[in-house]
Amino acid sequence: MPQAYLPEGRRYYEPCEQGMEKRVKERLDFWREQFLGGARNQGAFGESP
């Protein structure tokens, strides 16, 4: 079951496109997509639609 510990819709850090922050940005984008994709596929009680 996905867990969220921070308020939804807020972003506290936005990496730039330079240096190692570019890789950090790629990872964050991947994790955000995984989280959002999982949240879209879950019902109100964690059940699949």
DSSP file (Angstrom, degrees, kcal/mol; ACC not computed):
  #  RESIDUE AA STRUCTURE BP1 BP2  ACC     N-H-->O    O-->H-N    N-H-->O    O-->H-N    TCO  KAPPA ALPHA  PHI   PSI    X-CA   Y-CA   Z-CA
    1    1 A M              0   0    0      0, 0.0     2,-0.0     0, 0.0    37,-0.0   0.000 360.0 360.0 360.0 128.0    0.0    0.0    0.0
    2    2 A P        -     0   0    0      0, 0.0     2,-0.4     0, 0.0    33,-0.0  -0.339 360.0-156.1 -64.1 143.8    1.5    3.4   -1.0
    3    3 A Q        -     0   0    0     -2,-0.0     2,-0.4     0, 0.0    32,-0.0  -0.963   8.0-163.4-124.2 141.7    2.3    5.7    1.9
    4    4 A A        +     0   0    0     -2,-0.4     4,-0.1     1,-0.1     0, 0.0  -0.990  12.6 174.1-125.5 127.2    2.5    9.5    1.9
    5    5 A Y        +     0   0    0     -2,-0.4    -1,-0.1     2,-0.1     3,-0.0   0.572  66.2  56.3-108.2 -13.4    4.2   11.3    4.7
    6    6 A L  S    S-     0   0    0      1,-0.1     4,-0.0     4,-0.1     0, 0.0  -0.821 100.9 -82.4-115.2 158.1    4.2   14.9    3.3
    7    7 A P    >   -     0   0    0      0, 0.0     3,-1.1     0, 0.0    -2,-0.1  -0.315  52.8-110.8 -58.4 138.8    1.2   16.9    2.1
    8    8 A E  T 3  S+     0   0    0      1,-0.2     3,-0.1    -4,-0.1    -4,-0.0  -0.383  96.7  28.9 -70.5 148.4    0.2   16.0   -1.5
    9    9 A G  T 3  S+     0   0    0      1,-0.3     2,-0.4    -2,-0.1    -1,-0.2   0.360  93.0 111.9  87.5  -6.5    0.7   18.6   -4.2
   10   10 A R    <   -     0   0    0     -3,-1.1     2,-0.5    -4,-0.0    -1,-0.3  -0.820  46.9-164.0-103.4 141.2    3.7   20.3   -2.5
   11   11 A R        +     0   0    0     -2,-0.4     3,-0.1     1,-0.1    -3,-0.0  -0.982   8.9 179.9-123.2 120.3    7.2   20.1   -3.8
   12   12 A Y  S    S+     0   0    0     -2,-0.5     2,-0.4     1,-0.2    -1,-0.1   0.575  71.5  34.6 -94.7 -11.1    9.9   21.1   -1.4
   13   13 A Y        -     0   0    0      2,-0.0    -1,-0.2     0, 0.0     0, 0.0  -0.972  54.0-177.7-149.3 128.7   12.9   20.6   -3.8
   14   14 A E        -     0   0    0     -2,-0.4    11,-0.1    -3,-0.1     2,-0.0  -0.930  22.2-147.3-125.7 105.4   13.3   21.1   -7.5
   15   15 A P        -     0   0    0      0, 0.0     2,-0.1     0, 0.0    -2,-0.0  -0.333  14.2-127.6 -70.1 153.6   16.7   20.1   -8.8
   16   16 A C        -     0   0    0      2,-0.2     9,-0.3     1,-0.0     8,-0.1  -0.202  24.8-103.9 -88.5-173.7   18.2   21.9  -11.8
   17   17 A E  S    S+     0   0    0     -2,-0.1     2,-0.4     8,-0.1     5,-0.1   0.163  86.9  98.7 -98.7  16.6   19.6   20.4  -15.0
   18   18 A Q  S >  S-     0   0    0      4,-0.0     3,-1.2     3,-0.0     4,-0.4  -0.830  84.3 -30.4-111.7 145.0   23.3   20.8  -14.0
   19   19 A G  T >  S-     0   0    0     -2,-0.4     3,-1.3     1,-0.2     4,-0.5  -0.149 121.2 -15.8  59.0-143.6   25.7   18.4  -12.6
   20   20 A M  T 3> S+     0   0    0      1,-0.3     4,-1.9     2,-0.2     3,-0.5   0.697 125.0  75.9 -69.4 -19.5   24.5   15.6  -10.3
   21   21 A E  H <> S+     0   0    0     -3,-1.2     4,-2.6     1,-0.2    -1,-0.3   0.784  85.9  64.0 -63.9 -24.3   21.2   17.4   -9.8
   22   22 A K  H <> S+     0   0    0     -3,-1.3     4,-1.9    -4,-0.4    -1,-0.2   0.922 105.1  43.9 -63.4 -42.9   20.3   16.2  -13.3
   23   23 A R  H  > S+     0   0    0     -4,-0.5     4,-2.2    -3,-0.5    -2,-0.2   0.877 112.0  53.1 -68.3 -37.7   20.4   12.6  -12.1
   24   24 A V  H  X S+     0   0    0     -4,-1.9     4,-2.8     1,-0.2    -2,-0.2   0.914 108.4  51.0 -62.0 -42.1   18.5   13.5   -8.9
   25   25 A K  H  X S+     0   0    0     -4,-2.6     4,-2.7    -9,-0.3    -2,-0.2   0.909 108.2  51.5 -62.2 -42.9   15.8   15.1  -11.1
   26   26 A E  H  X S+     0   0    0     -4,-1.9     4,-2.1     2,-0.2    -1,-0.2   0.916 112.3  46.4 -60.3 -43.3   15.5   11.9  -13.2
   27   27 A R  H  X S+     0   0    0     -4,-2.2     4,-2.8     2,-0.2     5,-0.2   0.924 112.5  49.2 -66.6 -44.3   15.1    9.8  -10.1
   28   28 A L  H  X S+     0   0    0     -4,-2.8     4,-3.0     1,-0.2     5,-0.2   0.914 110.4  51.1 -61.6 -42.3   12.6   12.2   -8.6
   29   29 A D  H  X S+     0   0    0     -4,-2.7     4,-2.1     2,-0.2    -1,-0.2   0.914 111.7  48.1 -60.1 -42.9   10.6   12.2  -11.8
   30   30 A F  H  X S+     0   0    0     -4,-2.1     4,-2.3     2,-0.2    -2,-0.2   0.943 114.0  45.4 -62.3 -48.9   10.6    8.4  -11.9
   31   31 A W  H  X S+     0   0    0     -4,-2.8     4,-2.7     1,-0.2    -2,-0.2   0.895 112.0  51.9 -64.8 -40.2    9.5    8.1   -8.2
   32   32 A R  H  X S+     0   0    0     -4,-3.0     4,-2.9    -5,-0.2     5,-0.2   0.909 110.4  48.5 -62.6 -40.6    6.8   10.8   -8.6
   33   33 A E  H  X S+     0   0    0     -4,-2.1     4,-2.7    -5,-0.2     5,-0.2   0.900 111.8  49.5 -65.8 -40.2    5.4    8.9  -11.7
   34   34 A Q  H  X S+     0   0    0     -4,-2.3     4,-2.2     2,-0.2    -2,-0.2   0.922 114.1  45.6 -62.9 -44.0    5.4    5.6   -9.7
   35   35 A F  H  X S+     0   0    0     -4,-2.7     4,-2.2     2,-0.2    -2,-0.2   0.939 116.8  43.1 -65.7 -47.6    3.7    7.2   -6.8
   36   36 A L  H  X S+     0   0    0     -4,-2.9     4,-2.0     2,-0.2    -2,-0.2   0.888 113.7  51.7 -67.7 -38.8    1.1    9.0   -8.9
   37   37 A G  H  X S+     0   0    0     -4,-2.7     4,-1.2    -5,-0.2    -1,-0.2   0.901 111.9  46.6 -64.1 -40.8    0.5    6.0  -11.1
   38   38 A G  H  < S+     0   0    0     -4,-2.2     4,-0.4    -5,-0.2    -2,-0.2   0.874 110.9  52.1 -68.1 -37.9   -0.1    3.8   -8.1
   39   39 A A  H >< S+     0   0    0     -4,-2.2     3,-0.8     1,-0.2    -2,-0.2   0.862 107.6  52.5 -67.5 -35.1   -2.4    6.3   -6.5
   40   40 A R  H 3< S+     0   0    0     -4,-2.0    -1,-0.2     1,-0.2    -2,-0.2   0.825 109.4  49.6 -68.3 -30.9   -4.5    6.5   -9.7
   41   41 A N  T 3< S+     0   0    0     -4,-1.2     2,-0.3    -5,-0.2    -1,-0.2   0.464  96.0  88.9 -89.4  -1.6   -4.9    2.7   -9.8
   42   42 A Q    <   -     0   0    0     -3,-0.8     6,-0.2    -4,-0.4     5,-0.0  -0.752  67.7-139.0 -99.3 143.4   -6.0    2.4   -6.1
   43   43 A G    >   -     0   0    0      4,-3.0     3,-1.4    -2,-0.3    -1,-0.1  -0.099  45.5 -77.8 -81.4-170.7   -9.6    2.6   -5.0
   44   44 A A  T 3  S+     0   0    0      1,-0.3    -2,-0.0     2,-0.1    -1,-0.0   0.811 133.4  33.1 -62.6 -31.4  -10.7    4.4   -1.9
   45   45 A F  T 3  S-     0   0    0      2,-0.1    -1,-0.3     3,-0.0     3,-0.1  -0.028 128.9 -85.6-116.4  29.7   -9.5    1.6    0.4
   46   46 A G  S <  S+     0   0    0     -3,-1.4     2,-0.3     1,-0.3    -2,-0.1   0.604  87.2 137.7  80.3  11.2   -6.5    0.5   -1.6
   47   47 A E        -     0   0    0      1,-0.1    -4,-3.0    -5,-0.0    -1,-0.3  -0.636  59.6-109.5 -90.4 148.6   -8.6   -1.8   -3.7
   48   48 A S              0   0    0     -2,-0.3    -6,-0.2    -6,-0.2    -1,-0.1  -0.496 360.0 360.0 -71.7 145.1   -8.0   -2.1   -7.5
   49   49 A P              0   0    0      0, 0.0    -1,-0.1     0, 0.0    -7,-0.1   0.516 360.0 360.0 -65.5 360.0  -10.9   -0.6   -9.6
